[in-house]
Amino acid sequence: MHSLMAFDGAVRTINGKSNLLFGLDMMALVYGEDMDLQPFFHHEIFHIYHAQFLEEDANDIAGALWMEGLAQYTAKCLNPNVDGVNLFGLPKDMPERSKAMLPILAGHLLEALESTSPDDYGRFFRGNTDDPLVPARSGYYVAYLVAQKLGQKYSLQEMAPFRLTVIKPEIQKVLEELAEGKKIE
């Protein structure tokens, strides 16, 4: 569909059912001729699968970190050679900028972990920020690192059905480690 430049892929509830929408206009803008559809579709389709395990109140920053991080991690596991814009989208330099300021970003996310504010969500996941310490859409990068770290302890098949209430303490622990400057290996 034409998304009016609102999204490339999105899950929306319509008539009580989850629907997967693709914004062809944004897909063309974000990925251009270099688009690799496979990781993109794996990410978005995983959201549909994962939604069956999420609690109704998984609408805070921790929930966003878990949903997006696990979708990113799934796309990477299924497409191990993908990176850059085909994994993280725009802006192209977001992973490098986020990596350079990872302890600061992790600290900001820790502070906002329980927030349900659309402004906080927008700041980390939509690029609605004029804060130089929060690169646009940097929540995706940090969320991926959290899922990657937890993937060292659990298989993807184990992580997918985890309830947010069960995994939230571990998300917080990984963020604390990142805020302290510990590396994800």
Rosetta blueprint (number, residue, H / E / L):
1 M L
2 H L
3 S L
4 L L
5 M L
6 A L
7 F L
8 D L
9 G E
10 A E
11 V E
12 R E
13 T E
14 I E
15 N L
16 G L
17 K E
18 S E
19 N E
20 L E
21 L E
22 F E
23 G L
24 L H
25 D H
26 M H
27 M H
28 A H
29 L H
30 V H
31 Y H
32 G H
33 E H
34 D H
35 M L
36 D L
37 L H
38 Q H
39 P H
40 F H
41 F H
42 H H
43 H H
44 E H
45 I H
46 F H
47 H H
48 I H
49 Y H
50 H H
51 A H
52 Q L
53 F L
54 L L
55 E L
56 E L
57 D L
58 A L
59 N L
60 D L
61 I H
62 A H
63 G H
64 A H
65 L H
66 W H
67 M H
68 E H
69 G H
70 L H
71 A H
72 Q H
73 Y H
74 T H
75 A H
76 K H
77 C H
78 L H
79 N L
80 P L
81 N L
82 V L
83 D L
84 G L
85 V H
86 N H
87 L H
88 F H
89 G L
90 L L
91 P L
92 K L
93 D L
94 M H
95 P H
96 E H
97 R H
98 S H
99 K H
100 A H
101 M L
102 L H
103 P H
104 I H
105 L H
106 A H
107 G H
108 H H
109 L H
110 L H
111 E H
112 A H
113 L L
114 E L
115 S L
116 T L
117 S L
118 P H
119 D H
120 D H
121 Y H
122 G H
123 R H
124 F H
125 F H
126 R H
127 G L
128 N L
129 T L
130 D L
131 D L
132 P L
133 L L
134 V L
135 P L
136 A L
137 R L
138 S H
139 G H
140 Y H
141 Y H
142 V H
143 A H
144 Y H
145 L H
146 V H
147 A H
148 Q H
149 K H
150 L H
151 G L
152 Q L
153 K L
154 Y L
155 S L
156 L H
157 Q H
158 E H
159 M H
160 A L
161 P L
162 F L
163 R L
164 L H
165 T H
166 V H
167 I H
168 K H
169 P H
170 E H
171 I H
172 Q H
173 K H
174 V H
175 L H
176 E H
177 E H
178 L H
179 A H
180 E L
181 G L
182 K L
183 K L
184 I L
185 E L
